[in-house]
């Protein structure tokens, strides 16, 4: 399936469009405040203008990370090295807590052996996801993306 047709990609595009509209509305409010008479209105306009700047920075940063993660996934898939979570599963198909912890331990050991390997960090990110630690999973995935970009 093409990247352009994946539901996650379409959701990201839709969210980006909505955020761009919001940035435009907030920017218009800031410009109106900057054009209003009075020092307080102008000061408020400057403060409100900071919000779109932060939003644009966040948007660019997240898209850059997302594109890099997609490139890493595609490369690992082509090499047959995507993280596969084998282990005991619950009746609903989810990994048991013990199996998820075992996967995490293996991935953590991989990072300890190769701390500069983007592949090891990519696998650790998915292991964090298996143990339901989403914040650490995102941190590890961002670190993997940085290492991947440095590698070229």
SESE-319114 format. One line per field, with one value per residue (C-alpha): residue number from 1; chain; x, z, y. Coordinates in nm, 4 decimals, always signed. Example, Ala and Ser with C-alpha at 12.3 -4.5 7.8 and 13.67 -1.06 7.14 Angstrom:
2
nr <- c(1;2)
kette <- c(A;A)
px <- c(+1.2300;+1.3670)
pz <- c(+0.7800;+0.7140)
py <- c(-0.4500;-0.1060)
//
This chain:
152
nr <- c(1;2;3;4;5;6;7;8;9;10;11;12;13;14;15;16;17;18;19;20;21;22;23;24;25;26;27;28;29;30;31;32;33;34;35;36;37;38;39;40;41;42;43;44;45;46;47;48;49;50;51;52;53;54;55;56;57;58;59;60;61;62;63;64;65;66;67;68;69;70;71;72;73;74;75;76;77;78;79;80;81;82;83;84;85;86;87;88;89;90;91;92;93;94;95;96;97;98;99;100;101;102;103;104;105;106;107;108;109;110;111;112;113;114;115;116;117;118;119;120;121;122;123;124;125;126;127;128;129;130;131;132;133;134;135;136;137;138;139;140;141;142;143;144;145;146;147;148;149;150;151;152)
kette <- c(A;A;A;A;A;A;A;A;A;A;A;A;A;A;A;A;A;A;A;A;A;A;A;A;A;A;A;A;A;A;A;A;A;A;A;A;A;A;A;A;A;A;A;A;A;A;A;A;A;A;A;A;A;A;A;A;A;A;A;A;A;A;A;A;A;A;A;A;A;A;A;A;A;A;A;A;A;A;A;A;A;A;A;A;A;A;A;A;A;A;A;A;A;A;A;A;A;A;A;A;A;A;A;A;A;A;A;A;A;A;A;A;A;A;A;A;A;A;A;A;A;A;A;A;A;A;A;A;A;A;A;A;A;A;A;A;A;A;A;A;A;A;A;A;A;A;A;A;A;A;A;A)
px <- c(+0.0000;+0.1331;+0.2254;-0.0281;-0.3127;-0.2323;-0.4897;-0.2230;-0.0802;-0.4236;-0.4983;-0.1690;-0.2523;-0.6015;-0.4627;-0.2002;-0.4662;-0.6760;-0.3704;-0.2778;-0.6281;-0.5972;-0.2551;-0.4108;-0.6961;-0.4649;-0.2258;-0.5126;-0.6101;-0.2489;-0.2286;-0.5566;-0.4261;-0.0998;-0.2990;-0.5267;-0.4596;-0.3153;-0.0018;-0.1810;-0.3424;-0.0074;+0.1680;-0.1065;-0.0683;+0.3024;+0.2279;-0.0448;+0.1920;+0.4203;+0.1572;+0.1626;+0.5439;+0.5483;+0.2821;+0.4755;+0.7965;+0.6121;+0.4482;+0.7758;+0.9517;+0.6814;+0.6578;+1.0365;+1.0387;+0.7455;+0.9067;+1.2335;+1.0555;+0.8768;+1.2109;+1.3579;+1.0564;+1.0725;+1.4425;+1.4009;+1.1053;+1.3109;+1.5879;+1.3408;+1.4424;+1.1226;+1.0566;+0.8400;+0.6844;+0.6605;+0.5513;+0.2582;-0.0611;-0.3875;-0.7119;-0.7596;-0.4248;-0.2226;+0.1153;+0.1077;+0.2873;+0.5617;+0.6171;+0.6256;+0.8786;+1.0968;+1.0895;+1.1833;+1.4798;+1.6141;+1.5779;+1.7391;+2.0328;+2.0636;+2.0939;+2.3530;+2.5602;+2.5224;+2.4330;+2.4977;+2.2779;+1.9564;+1.8209;+1.8708;+1.6937;+1.4112;+1.3598;+1.3763;+1.1037;+0.8716;+0.9627;+0.8689;+0.5401;+0.4866;+0.5281;+0.2917;+0.5454;+0.4462;+0.6598;+0.9793;+0.8801;+0.8565;+1.1868;+1.3624;+1.2082;+1.3216;+1.6721;+1.6686;+1.5638;+1.8514;+2.1004;+1.9498;+1.9831;+2.3456;+2.4237;+2.3061)
pz <- c(+0.0000;-0.0943;+0.1852;+0.0469;+0.1025;+0.4571;+0.7162;+0.9523;+0.6763;+0.5799;+0.9452;+0.9724;+0.6616;+0.7927;+1.1301;+0.9594;+0.7503;+1.0613;+1.2481;+0.9516;+0.9596;+1.3330;+1.2849;+1.0232;+1.2530;+1.5467;+1.3178;+1.1990;+1.5582;+1.6377;+1.3357;+1.4345;+1.7865;+1.6537;+1.4416;+1.7268;+1.9149;+2.2624;+2.4076;+2.5826;+2.2564;+2.0763;+2.3573;+2.3512;+1.9713;+2.0098;+2.2703;+2.0564;+1.7552;+1.9512;+1.9374;+1.5579;+1.5616;+1.8199;+1.6268;+1.2984;+1.4690;+1.6234;+1.2935;+1.0985;+1.3712;+1.3848;+1.0059;+0.9796;+1.2447;+1.0839;+0.7398;+0.8868;+1.0807;+0.7615;+0.5782;+0.8603;+0.8564;+0.4807;+0.4975;+0.7800;+0.6014;+0.2826;+0.4889;+0.6767;+1.0094;+1.1320;+1.5018;+1.5357;+1.8724;+1.9187;+2.2534;+2.4628;+2.3827;+2.5600;+2.4063;+2.2481;+2.0678;+2.2800;+2.4211;+2.7820;+3.0267;+3.0739;+2.6979;+2.6496;+2.9315;+2.7731;+2.4403;+2.6199;+2.7933;+2.4626;+2.2940;+2.5895;+2.5743;+2.2015;+2.2727;+2.5445;+2.2956;+2.0129;+2.1565;+1.8223;+1.6170;+1.4926;+1.4360;+1.8021;+1.9137;+1.6642;+1.8125;+2.1652;+2.0741;+1.9705;+2.2834;+2.4954;+2.3080;+2.3915;+2.7637;+2.7237;+2.7910;+2.5117;+2.6258;+2.6279;+2.2973;+2.1336;+2.2894;+2.1630;+1.8163;+1.7977;+1.9006;+1.6340;+1.3769;+1.4782;+1.4456;+1.1094;+0.9748;+1.0940;+0.9186;+0.5899)
py <- c(+0.0000;+0.3410;+0.5806;+0.8275;+0.5790;+0.4699;+0.5804;+0.7166;+0.9346;+1.0650;+1.1416;+1.3312;+1.5343;+1.6130;+1.7184;+1.9334;+2.1080;+2.1784;+2.3074;+2.5293;+2.6790;+2.7389;+2.8982;+3.1285;+3.2313;+3.2986;+3.4874;+3.7088;+3.7831;+3.8722;+4.1040;+4.2707;+4.3250;+4.4669;+4.7144;+4.8193;+5.1415;+5.1105;+4.9626;+4.6762;+4.5584;+4.5720;+4.3835;+4.1211;+4.0990;+4.0245;+3.7574;+3.5992;+3.5938;+3.3600;+3.0830;+3.0367;+3.0381;+2.7582;+2.5660;+2.5894;+2.4742;+2.1787;+2.0895;+2.0939;+1.8944;+1.6253;+1.5891;+1.5623;+1.2900;+1.1100;+1.1071;+0.9792;+0.7034;+0.6003;+0.5831;+0.3724;+0.1389;+0.0971;+0.0160;-0.2350;-0.3945;-0.4349;-0.5979;-0.8197;-0.6658;-0.5005;-0.5655;-0.8745;-0.9270;-1.3004;-1.4289;-1.5382;-1.3539;-1.2914;-1.4222;-1.0772;-1.1078;-0.8657;-0.9632;-1.0723;-0.8442;-1.1028;-1.1446;-0.7659;-0.7330;-1.0038;-0.8184;-0.4977;-0.6644;-0.7998;-0.4593;-0.2786;-0.5194;-0.4456;-0.0730;-0.1383;-0.3411;-0.0875;+0.2550;+0.4293;+0.1953;+0.3516;+0.0021;-0.0903;+0.2281;+0.1643;-0.1820;-0.0369;+0.2144;-0.0661;-0.2615;+0.0418;+0.0497;-0.3188;-0.2436;+0.0532;+0.3276;+0.5639;+0.8588;+0.6527;+0.4926;+0.8364;+0.9441;+0.6303;+0.6699;+1.0335;+0.9277;+0.6534;+0.9144;+1.1442;+0.8586;+0.7597;+1.1164;+1.1384;+0.8116;+0.9547)
//
